[in-house]
Amino acid sequence: MNNFDWLDLDAKLLRLLVTVVDTGSITAAAQRLGVTQSAVSHLLDKLRGITGDVLFAKSGRGIVATARAEALAARARTLLEELERFARSENFNPAQWRGTVTIAANDFQRDALLPALMQRLRETAPSVSLRVIPSDVPTPEMLRQQHCQLIISPRPPEGADILQKRLFADRYRVFYDPAVRSAPTTAEDYLAAEHVTVVYTPQRPLDLDALLLSRGVVRRFAVQVPGFSGLPSFIAGTPWLATVPGLLQNHLMRDLASAPVPVPCPDMPMYMIWHQRHQQDPAHQWLRQQLEAVARPLVTPSN
């Protein structure tokens, strides 16, 4: 018999449910929430009493959510978001904002934008923390299911409920090790070299690589890595080339030389992407403004 009343539910229990579903681990949930494992277990027992469901079952070294828990977590995310908006009302003050902002970004976008964004958040919204997750090839479900509040990507997913705004455009450049070779200055030199590139899982090449191939520009790839961070170690000490966004020269590729691409190629646009549910949310509007301010200085690098 259920001895609990639904009025026993509160935001902390809803947040606990979402966190355990997301992490698939009581230990990880406790770490994220900043409480003990016994506290998580105790509150889960309370939730089981309220819902009349076991919610989680053991699976290997972790736990897996039941179908009931997955459904409840989806509704809990919406309720938590509504509660947060209710608390902020229309008089949003970033200095009083408390919570975690989750942004999906791959290593290029992460390094180019998010450290500067976090500095702005620390100055104006000191109680807000930032969580970064990989965007890979972003999907609408990442926003619809509230895995994140923003995606930063050159590939906006399609959906009538998905909104986007262009942040900047970057010019591709060829990176190489100047201790081993000189810059490729002709198409012949460029195509004669071996190349290193990024291929996202599963088998999703960079937009530029797919475009060049469609134009008949055929290159020989010695190495394919799943992210930009894997490129420098393969370029250093070799005659290989990597054709990637020029802004990488400011961080990941800073120890390498770069030159203009000696074959025609377009600029790479970068977008911030969000769900329409956040369009009028004052906190989200403010967050987007901060990201735009951070992106404003990132002009296309000169040749």
Secondary structure as GFF3:
##gff-version 3
##sequence-region A 1 303
A	DSSP	three_ten_helix	6	8	.	.	.	ID=ss1
A	DSSP	alpha_helix	11	23	.	.	.	ID=ss2
A	DSSP	alpha_helix	26	33	.	.	.	ID=ss3
A	DSSP	alpha_helix	37	51	.	.	.	ID=ss4
A	DSSP	beta_strand	56	59	.	.	.	ID=ss5
A	DSSP	beta_strand	62	65	.	.	.	ID=ss6
A	DSSP	alpha_helix	67	88	.	.	.	ID=ss7
A	DSSP	three_ten_helix	94	96	.	.	.	ID=ss8
A	DSSP	beta_strand	99	105	.	.	.	ID=ss9
A	DSSP	alpha_helix	107	124	.	.	.	ID=ss10
A	DSSP	beta_strand	128	133	.	.	.	ID=ss11
A	DSSP	alpha_helix	140	144	.	.	.	ID=ss12
A	DSSP	beta_strand	150	153	.	.	.	ID=ss13
A	DSSP	beta_strand	162	170	.	.	.	ID=ss14
A	DSSP	beta_strand	172	176	.	.	.	ID=ss15
A	DSSP	alpha_helix	187	192	.	.	.	ID=ss16
A	DSSP	beta_strand	194	200	.	.	.	ID=ss17
A	DSSP	beta_strand	204	205	.	.	.	ID=ss18
A	DSSP	alpha_helix	207	214	.	.	.	ID=ss19
A	DSSP	beta_strand	220	225	.	.	.	ID=ss20
A	DSSP	three_ten_helix	228	230	.	.	.	ID=ss21
A	DSSP	alpha_helix	232	235	.	.	.	ID=ss22
A	DSSP	beta_strand	242	245	.	.	.	ID=ss23
A	DSSP	three_ten_helix	246	250	.	.	.	ID=ss24
A	DSSP	beta_strand	257	260	.	.	.	ID=ss25
A	DSSP	beta_strand	268	275	.	.	.	ID=ss26
A	DSSP	three_ten_helix	276	278	.	.	.	ID=ss27
A	DSSP	alpha_helix	282	295	.	.	.	ID=ss28
###
